[in-house]
Amino acid sequence: MKITSLGTLPITEVSHNPTIKKQMMIGFDELRPLAQFSRAVFPPGEYAPGHSHSDMAEVFFVESGNGVININGTDHTLGAGDCVTVEIGEKHELRNDSSDENLVVIYFGVFMS
């Protein structure tokens, strides 16, 4: 058993953009096939640059704010309560286009191979 609380978790940088901060509730390889389970805060104007994964699908849930996820060259507008699944190999970029509000995303990856 493992119990975590956002109030006690360290705040670290997201590898794709150190301005975006995350709290990892379940770390890499703690619970295979789950890659990680985290909460990230994207300040206004920040983004995680486009990338893809060869072995992992990702799920993003918008806790608050608004943003855009680009998947394979197509923009999709996101708001609080929206959930997106990104399949293996899909190039994706998540960004906060807002000028005054954080985009808060809960996300996890699942190893598929």
C-alpha positions in Angstrom: 0.0 0.0 0.0 1.1 3.6 -0.7 -0.7 6.7 0.3 0.4 10.1 -1.0 -0.8 13.7 -0.6 -0.1 16.6 -2.9 0.6 18.7 0.2 3.6 16.6 1.1 5.0 15.7 -2.4 8.1 17.4 -3.7 7.6 19.7 -6.7 10.0 18.9 -9.6 10.5 20.0 -13.1 8.9 18.3 -16.1 11.6 16.9 -18.4 10.2 18.5 -21.5 10.2 22.1 -20.0 11.6 22.9 -16.6 9.2 25.9 -16.2 6.4 23.4 -15.9 6.3 21.9 -12.4 4.9 18.5 -11.4 4.3 16.3 -8.4 4.7 12.6 -9.1 2.2 10.6 -7.1 3.4 7.2 -8.5 6.9 7.1 -9.9 8.4 5.4 -12.9 8.3 1.7 -12.6 6.6 1.6 -9.2 3.5 -0.1 -10.5 4.1 -1.6 -14.0 2.6 -1.2 -16.5 1.9 2.3 -15.1 4.8 4.5 -16.1 3.9 7.3 -13.7 1.0 9.2 -12.3 1.5 13.0 -11.9 0.0 16.4 -11.6 1.6 19.2 -13.7 1.0 23.0 -13.6 1.6 24.9 -16.9 1.9 28.6 -16.3 0.4 30.9 -18.9 2.3 30.5 -22.3 4.2 27.4 -21.3 4.2 24.1 -23.2 5.6 20.6 -23.3 7.3 20.4 -26.8 6.1 17.9 -29.4 7.3 14.4 -28.8 6.2 10.8 -29.1 6.8 7.5 -27.2 7.6 4.2 -28.7 6.5 2.1 -25.7 4.0 4.1 -23.8 0.5 5.6 -24.2 -0.5 8.6 -22.1 -3.7 9.9 -20.6 -4.2 13.6 -19.8 -7.0 14.9 -17.6 -7.5 18.7 -17.3 -8.1 19.5 -13.6 -8.4 23.3 -14.3 -7.7 25.9 -16.8 -7.7 25.7 -20.6 -5.2 24.5 -23.1 -4.5 23.0 -26.4 -3.1 19.5 -27.2 -1.7 19.0 -30.7 -1.7 15.4 -31.8 -0.1 14.5 -35.1 -0.4 18.1 -36.3 -4.0 18.8 -35.3 -4.9 21.1 -32.4 -7.6 20.1 -29.9 -8.9 22.7 -27.4 -9.1 21.4 -23.8 -10.9 22.7 -20.7 -11.5 21.5 -17.2 -13.0 18.0 -17.1 -11.6 17.0 -20.5 -9.6 13.8 -20.9 -7.4 12.8 -23.8 -5.7 9.5 -24.6 -2.5 9.7 -26.7 -1.6 6.4 -28.3 1.9 4.9 -28.8 3.7 6.8 -31.6 1.4 9.8 -31.7 3.4 13.0 -31.7 1.8 15.3 -29.1 2.4 18.7 -27.6 0.5 20.2 -24.7 0.4 24.0 -24.2 -1.3 26.7 -22.1 -2.3 29.5 -24.5 -3.9 31.5 -21.7 -2.4 34.8 -20.7 -3.6 34.8 -17.1 -4.5 31.3 -15.9 -2.6 28.1 -15.1 -3.4 24.9 -16.9 -3.4 22.0 -14.4 -3.2 18.5 -15.8 -3.2 15.1 -14.1 -1.6 12.6 -16.3 -0.2 9.0 -16.4 1.6 6.8 -18.9 1.0 3.1 -19.5 3.8 0.9 -20.9 2.4 -1.1 -23.8 5.3 -3.3 -24.6 
